[in-house]
Amino acid sequence: MDIRTAIGGLLAIYGIILTIAGLVMDADARANVWAGICLLVAGAAFLVWVKARPTKLPEAAQTTDAGQPEKS
């Protein structure tokens, strides 16, 4: 699992919680709504980033049976 997936998921979950909390509470809690929306946008950006540019693992170097790299 890529670290961007974990970060994006957590930001999105916290954003949902804050947005719901801000909508349920009084008008004084509008900061929670805005913070929740910002976290949702940031979480979505991370998740889109994962889909748009997946991590490419480098090819493993060829090694001999002794564990030493081959000389070409």
C-alpha positions as CSV (number, residue, x, y, z in Angstrom):
1,M,0.0,0.0,0.0
2,D,1.3,3.4,-0.9
3,I,1.6,6.0,1.8
4,R,-0.5,8.4,-0.2
5,T,-3.4,6.1,0.0
6,A,-3.3,6.0,3.8
7,I,-2.9,9.7,4.1
8,G,-5.6,10.5,1.6
9,G,-8.0,8.0,3.3
10,L,-7.4,9.5,6.8
11,L,-7.8,13.0,5.6
12,A,-11.0,12.1,3.9
13,I,-12.4,10.4,7.0
14,Y,-11.5,13.3,9.2
15,G,-13.0,15.6,6.7
16,I,-16.3,13.7,6.7
17,I,-16.4,13.7,10.5
18,L,-15.7,17.5,10.7
19,T,-18.2,18.4,8.0
20,I,-21.0,16.4,9.6
21,A,-20.1,17.8,13.1
22,G,-20.1,21.3,11.7
23,L,-23.5,20.8,10.0
24,V,-25.1,19.3,13.0
25,M,-23.9,21.9,15.5
26,D,-24.9,25.6,15.9
27,A,-24.0,28.3,13.5
28,D,-20.9,29.0,15.6
29,A,-19.4,25.7,14.3
30,R,-19.0,26.8,10.7
31,A,-15.2,26.6,11.1
32,N,-15.7,22.8,11.3
33,V,-17.6,22.8,8.0
34,W,-14.8,24.7,6.2
35,A,-12.0,22.7,7.8
36,G,-13.9,19.5,6.9
37,I,-14.3,20.6,3.3
38,C,-10.6,21.5,3.1
39,L,-9.7,18.1,4.4
40,L,-12.0,16.3,2.0
41,V,-10.4,18.2,-0.9
42,A,-6.9,17.4,0.3
43,G,-7.8,13.7,0.8
44,A,-9.4,13.5,-2.6
45,A,-6.2,15.1,-4.1
46,F,-4.0,12.5,-2.5
47,L,-6.3,9.7,-3.8
48,V,-6.4,11.1,-7.3
49,W,-2.6,11.5,-7.2
50,V,-2.3,7.8,-6.4
51,K,-4.5,6.8,-9.3
52,A,-2.8,9.3,-11.7
53,R,0.8,8.5,-10.9
54,P,1.1,5.0,-9.4
55,T,4.4,4.1,-7.7
56,K,6.8,2.3,-10.0
57,L,9.2,-0.1,-8.3
58,P,12.7,-0.2,-9.6
59,E,13.7,-3.4,-11.3
60,A,15.8,-5.7,-9.0
61,A,19.5,-5.8,-9.9
62,Q,20.5,-9.2,-11.2
63,T,22.7,-11.0,-8.8
64,T,24.7,-14.2,-8.8
65,D,24.1,-17.1,-6.5
66,A,26.7,-15.7,-4.1
67,G,24.7,-12.6,-3.7
68,Q,27.2,-10.4,-5.6
69,P,26.1,-8.2,-8.5
70,E,27.0,-9.7,-11.9
71,K,29.8,-8.0,-13.8
72,S,29.0,-7.4,-17.4
